[in-house]
Amino acid sequence: MTTHEQHHEHEDGAPDMDTGTTEPVADTNGDAPIPELVIISGMSGAGRSTAAKCLEDLGWFVVDNLPPALIPTMVELGARSQGNVARIAVVVDVRGRQFFDNLKDSLADLDAKQVTRRIVFLESSDEALVRRFESVRRPHPLQGDGRIVDGIAAERDLLRELRGDADLVIDTSSLNVHELRAKMDAQFAGDEEPELRATVMSFGFKYGLPVDADLVVDMRFLPNPHWVPELRPFTGLNEEVAAYVYNQPGAKEFLDRYTELLQLIAAGYRREGKRYVTIAVGCTGGKHRSVATAEKLAARLASEGVETVVVHRDMGRE
């Protein structure tokens, strides 16, 4: 799947993929369940605004650039809204960097009050971020008198701990606006939240490992259809290519046993409260073996009740 990046300029100068937030909620009286909370953060230019806009479209109350120290207060106000504000999304970024010291205290406060909260972190490669900032001809918010890459490095250092605490990391390096929205929809749409949601991503090792992968599968132990002239032009979505891959010795056995392993891992994730998993399936170029396996693996997971999204990161590359 060939992707093309589409970005709009964020008000802080970061070329995020989209913008849009709501007005603050009014303080009203009344008892209601404590709102569900999502904290959206990540690298400037990685798509925070698009992610926030997606949640807004799904009915979430979205607050942009709220100082972390005020997050518990925002949740309390939502609880007084007589059920009108049941889900709150807060965007935390480098504009509020002076408040990051308060974030741990705020999260501890939320945990003590048994607030259901998740952290979504938007990640992207240095190359993609530089390209996005250059496309809008704006500086990175933290670069000062230095280069764009200096600002990116400073921001990565600032957000390193928050990234480690994230419940969901989304790498937008090769995603366009619509693909990021599809990922957010898959994670947050619907009234009934499934026990576990999985993203199965095919990729090519020669283009690097996906940074948001929880599990990595290497399919290079199977013969490469690239060296079969009549199969080379096609991808793993082609029936003949998929048949070639899974008629090889060990292929079907691998799929069966790895599916069993995933069942064991998924049970552990559920016990630990992990709701999202990204399974990266790789081959040399990300075009044949990994694509065919990702499709089959996703189908197996879906048949077992796991909501699954398939992404083919490198399939359209030459």
C-alpha positions as CSV (number, residue, x, y, z in Angstrom):
1,M,0.0,0.0,0.0
2,T,1.7,3.2,-1.1
3,T,1.1,6.1,1.3
4,H,1.3,9.8,0.8
5,E,1.7,12.2,3.7
6,Q,-0.9,14.9,4.1
7,H,-0.4,17.5,6.8
8,H,-1.9,20.7,8.1
9,E,-0.1,23.2,10.2
10,H,-0.7,23.0,14.0
11,E,-1.1,26.3,15.8
12,D,2.2,25.7,17.7
13,G,4.1,25.5,14.4
14,A,4.2,21.7,14.3
15,P,2.9,20.3,10.9
16,D,0.5,17.9,12.6
17,M,-1.8,16.0,10.3
18,D,-5.0,17.9,11.3
19,T,-6.4,20.3,13.9
20,G,-9.5,20.7,15.9
21,T,-10.5,20.8,19.6
22,T,-13.6,21.7,21.5
23,E,-14.5,24.5,23.9
24,P,-14.0,23.9,27.6
25,V,-16.9,22.3,29.5
26,A,-19.1,24.2,31.9
27,D,-19.0,23.4,35.6
28,T,-22.4,21.9,36.4
29,N,-23.7,20.1,39.5
30,G,-24.9,16.5,39.6
31,D,-23.6,13.1,40.3
32,A,-22.3,11.0,37.4
33,P,-19.7,8.3,36.8
34,I,-16.1,9.5,36.6
35,P,-15.3,10.2,32.9
36,E,-13.0,8.0,31.0
37,L,-9.7,9.8,30.1
38,V,-7.2,9.6,27.2
39,I,-4.0,11.6,27.3
40,I,-2.6,12.2,23.8
41,S,1.0,13.2,23.5
42,G,4.0,12.5,21.3
43,M,6.4,14.2,18.9
44,S,5.5,17.5,17.3
45,G,4.4,16.7,13.7
46,A,3.6,13.1,14.4
47,G,-0.2,13.6,14.2
48,R,-1.4,14.6,17.7
49,S,-4.0,16.9,16.3
50,T,-5.3,14.3,13.9
51,A,-5.7,11.8,16.7
52,A,-7.5,14.4,18.9
53,K,-9.8,15.3,16.0
54,C,-10.6,11.7,15.5
55,L,-11.6,11.3,19.1
56,E,-13.7,14.5,18.9
57,D,-15.5,13.1,15.9
58,L,-16.2,9.9,18.0
59,G,-17.9,12.0,20.7
60,W,-15.0,12.6,23.1
61,F,-14.6,16.0,24.8
62,V,-11.2,17.2,23.6
63,V,-9.0,19.8,25.4
64,D,-5.8,20.9,23.6
65,N,-2.6,21.9,25.5
66,L,-4.1,21.5,29.0
67,P,-1.3,21.7,31.7
68,P,-0.9,18.3,33.2
69,A,-1.4,19.7,36.7
70,L,-5.0,20.6,35.7
71,I,-5.9,17.1,34.3
72,P,-7.5,15.9,37.6
73,T,-9.5,19.1,37.8
74,M,-10.8,18.6,34.2
75,V,-11.9,15.1,35.2
76,E,-13.7,16.4,38.3
77,L,-15.5,19.0,36.2
78,G,-16.6,16.2,33.8
79,A,-17.9,14.2,36.7
80,R,-20.2,17.1,37.6
81,S,-21.6,17.4,34.1
82,Q,-24.6,15.1,34.8
83,G,-23.2,12.5,32.4
84,N,-22.8,15.0,29.5
85,V,-19.0,14.6,29.5
86,A,-18.4,10.8,29.8
87,R,-15.1,10.7,27.8
88,I,-12.3,13.3,27.9
89,A,-9.2,13.5,25.7
90,V,-6.4,15.8,26.7
91,V,-3.6,16.8,24.4
92,V,-0.3,17.3,26.2
93,D,2.7,18.6,24.2
94,V,5.9,20.6,24.4
95,R,4.0,23.9,24.7
96,G,3.2,22.7,28.2
97,R,6.7,21.4,28.9
98,Q,7.1,23.5,32.0
99,F,4.3,21.4,33.5
100,F,5.7,18.0,32.8
101,D,7.1,17.8,36.3
102,N,3.5,17.7,37.5
103,L,2.4,14.9,35.2
104,K,3.4,12.1,37.5
105,D,1.5,13.6,40.4
106,S,-1.5,14.1,38.3
107,L,-1.4,10.4,37.1
108,A,-1.0,9.2,40.6
109,D,-4.0,11.3,41.6
110,L,-6.1,9.8,38.8
111,D,-5.1,6.3,39.8
112,A,-6.0,6.9,43.4
113,K,-9.5,8.0,42.2
114,Q,-9.7,4.9,40.0
115,V,-10.1,7.0,36.9
116,T,-9.9,4.8,33.7
117,R,-7.1,6.6,31.8
118,R,-4.9,5.7,28.9
119,I,-1.9,7.4,27.3
120,V,-1.6,7.5,23.5
121,F,1.8,8.4,22.2
122,L,2.3,9.5,18.5
123,E,5.8,8.6,17.3
124,S,7.5,9.2,14.0
125,S,11.0,8.9,12.5
126,D,13.4,11.8,12.4
127,E,13.4,11.7,8.6
128,A,9.6,12.0,8.4
129,L,9.4,14.7,11.0
130,V,12.1,16.8,9.2
131,R,10.2,16.4,6.0
132,R,7.0,17.5,7.5
133,F,8.5,20.6,9.1
134,E,10.3,21.5,5.9
135,S,7.1,21.1,3.9
136,V,5.4,23.8,6.0
137,R,8.6,25.9,6.3
138,R,8.2,26.3,10.1
139,P,10.7,25.7,12.8
140,H,10.4,23.0,15.4
141,P,9.0,24.4,18.7
142,L,12.2,23.4,20.5
143,Q,15.0,24.0,18.0
144,G,15.7,27.6,19.1
145,D,18.7,28.8,17.1
146,G,19.6,25.3,16.1
147,R,18.4,23.0,13.3
148,I,15.1,21.1,13.1
149,V,16.9,17.9,14.1
150,D,18.2,19.6,17.3
151,G,14.6,20.4,18.2
152,I,13.5,16.8,17.5
153,A,16.3,15.4,19.6
154,A,15.4,17.7,22.5
155,E,11.8,16.7,22.3
156,R,12.6,13.0,22.2
157,D,14.6,13.4,25.4
158,L,11.8,15.4,27.1
159,L,9.2,12.8,26.2
160,R,11.2,9.6,26.7
161,E,9.7,8.7,30.0
162,L,6.2,9.5,28.9
163,R,6.6,7.3,25.9
164,G,7.7,4.4,28.1
165,D,4.5,4.8,30.2
166,A,2.2,4.9,27.1
167,D,-0.5,2.3,26.7
168,L,-0.6,2.7,23.0
169,V,2.3,3.9,20.7
170,I,1.4,4.7,17.1
171,D,4.2,5.2,14.6
172,T,3.0,7.6,11.9
173,S,6.2,7.7,9.8
174,S,4.5,6.0,6.8
175,L,0.9,6.8,7.6
176,N,-1.2,9.5,5.9
177,V,-4.1,11.3,7.6
178,H,-6.7,8.6,6.6
179,E,-4.6,5.7,7.8
180,L,-4.0,7.4,11.2
181,R,-7.7,8.0,11.6
182,A,-8.4,4.4,10.7
183,K,-6.0,3.3,13.5
184,M,-7.7,5.6,16.0
185,D,-11.1,4.5,14.9
186,A,-10.1,0.8,15.3
187,Q,-8.9,1.5,18.9
188,F,-11.6,3.8,20.1
189,A,-14.8,3.4,18.0
190,G,-17.8,1.5,19.2
191,D,-19.7,1.2,22.5
192,E,-18.4,-2.2,23.4
193,E,-14.6,-2.2,23.8
194,P,-13.1,-5.6,22.9
195,E,-10.8,-7.3,25.4
196,L,-7.8,-7.0,23.0
197,R,-7.1,-5.1,19.8
198,A,-4.3,-6.1,17.5
199,T,-2.5,-4.3,14.6
200,V,-0.8,-6.8,12.3
201,M,1.8,-4.9,10.3
202,S,3.9,-6.4,7.4
203,F,7.3,-4.7,6.9
204,G,10.7,-5.1,5.2
205,F,13.7,-5.6,7.3
206,K,15.8,-3.6,4.8
207,Y,13.7,-0.6,5.7
208,G,14.1,-1.0,9.4
209,L,12.0,-2.4,12.3
210,P,8.7,-0.7,13.2
211,V,9.3,1.3,16.3
212,D,5.9,0.6,17.7
213,A,6.1,-3.2,17.4
214,D,5.3,-5.3,20.5
215,L,6.1,-8.6,18.8
216,V,8.3,-9.2,15.7
217,V,8.0,-12.2,13.4
218,D,10.7,-13.0,10.9
219,M,9.4,-14.9,7.8
220,R,12.8,-14.9,6.0
221,F,13.1,-18.7,6.8
222,L,10.8,-19.3,3.9
223,P,11.9,-19.2,0.2
224,N,11.5,-15.7,-1.3
225,P,8.9,-15.4,-4.2
226,H,11.0,-12.5,-5.4
227,W,13.2,-15.0,-7.1
228,V,10.3,-16.6,-9.0
229,P,10.0,-14.4,-12.1
230,E,6.3,-14.9,-12.6
231,L,5.6,-14.0,-9.0
232,R,8.0,-11.1,-8.5
233,P,5.7,-8.4,-9.8
234,F,2.9,-9.3,-7.4
235,T,2.5,-9.0,-3.6
236,G,1.4,-11.3,-0.9
237,L,-2.2,-10.2,-1.5
238,N,-2.1,-12.2,-4.7
239,E,-3.5,-15.7,-4.3
240,E,-0.7,-17.4,-6.3
241,V,1.9,-15.7,-4.1
242,A,0.2,-16.6,-0.9
243,A,-0.2,-20.2,-2.1
244,Y,3.5,-20.4,-3.0
245,V,4.5,-19.1,0.4
246,Y,2.2,-21.4,2.4
247,N,3.0,-24.5,0.3
248,Q,6.5,-24.3,1.5
249,P,7.7,-26.9,4.2
250,G,7.1,-25.6,7.7
251,A,4.9,-22.6,6.7
252,K,1.5,-23.9,7.8
253,E,3.0,-25.5,10.9
254,F,4.6,-22.1,11.8
255,L,1.3,-20.3,11.4
256,D,-0.5,-22.9,13.6
257,R,2.1,-22.8,16.4
258,Y,2.5,-19.1,16.3
259,T,-1.2,-18.6,16.6
260,E,-1.2,-20.8,19.7
261,L,1.7,-18.8,21.1
262,L,-0.3,-15.6,20.5
263,Q,-3.2,-17.1,22.4
264,L,-1.0,-17.6,25.4
265,I,0.5,-14.1,25.1
266,A,-2.9,-12.5,24.6
267,A,-4.2,-14.1,27.8
268,G,-1.2,-12.6,29.7
269,Y,-1.8,-9.2,28.1
270,R,-5.4,-9.2,29.3
271,R,-4.3,-10.1,32.9
272,E,-1.9,-7.2,32.8
273,G,-4.6,-4.8,31.5
274,K,-2.9,-4.3,28.1
275,R,-5.5,-3.7,25.5
276,Y,-3.4,-3.1,22.3
277,V,-0.8,-5.1,20.6
278,T,1.2,-4.5,17.4
279,I,2.5,-7.6,15.7
280,A,5.2,-6.8,13.1
281,V,5.7,-9.5,10.4
282,G,8.8,-9.0,8.4
283,C,10.6,-10.4,5.4
284,T,13.4,-8.9,3.3
285,G,11.4,-6.3,1.3
286,G,8.0,-6.4,3.0
287,K,6.2,-7.3,-0.2
288,H,5.6,-11.1,-0.4
289,R,6.1,-13.4,2.6
290,S,5.4,-10.9,5.3
291,V,2.2,-9.6,3.5
292,A,0.8,-13.1,3.0
293,T,1.6,-14.1,6.6
294,A,0.1,-10.8,8.0
295,E,-3.1,-11.4,6.2
296,K,-3.4,-15.1,7.4
297,L,-2.4,-14.2,10.9
298,A,-4.9,-11.4,11.1
299,A,-7.7,-13.7,9.8
300,R,-6.8,-16.2,12.5
301,L,-6.9,-13.5,15.3
302,A,-10.2,-12.1,14.0
303,S,-11.8,-15.6,14.0
304,E,-10.9,-15.8,17.7
305,G,-12.7,-12.6,18.5
306,V,-9.7,-10.2,18.5
307,E,-10.4,-7.0,16.7
308,T,-7.7,-6.7,14.1
309,V,-6.3,-4.1,11.8
310,V,-3.9,-5.0,9.0
311,V,-1.2,-2.5,7.8
312,H,1.3,-3.2,5.0
313,R,4.0,-0.7,5.7
314,D,6.4,-1.4,2.9
315,M,4.3,-3.2,0.3
316,G,4.3,-0.3,-2.2
317,R,8.0,0.3,-2.1
318,E,10.3,-0.7,-4.9
